Amino acid sequence: MEKLSKELQTYAIVGLVFKYLKESPSYGYKLIKDIEKESGGLVQVEEGYLYPLLDKMRKQGLLNSSWESTSGNQKRKVYSLSNAGINKYHALVSDFEKVKGWMK
């Protein structure tokens, strides 16, 4: 199975991060697995890309984060969309629908 171009993967990852965090708070590893499953393996998410992206989105005020303890007594950072992130998600969906219409 051929992967998507690097450029399209980048946009897909950002869009899917917004989608999943709009549905419910999540953590990095789960986001990686959810994105890879959703894309049928067409999008490969590197930890070295996702974690800096999540941090950048948090610094931009699009995400909230908090620490959560796991059953194994370890800590993981959980992310959720802020109000600004929800607004950005809706703007991205609107923009995508416009572009999708142009591509037909």
Secondary structure, 3 states (H helix, E strand, C coil): CCCCCHHHHHHHHHHHHHHHHHHCCEEHHHHHHHHHHHCCCCCCCCHHHHHHHHHHHHHCCCEEEEEEECCCCCEEEEEEECHHHHHHHHHHHHHHHHHHHHCC
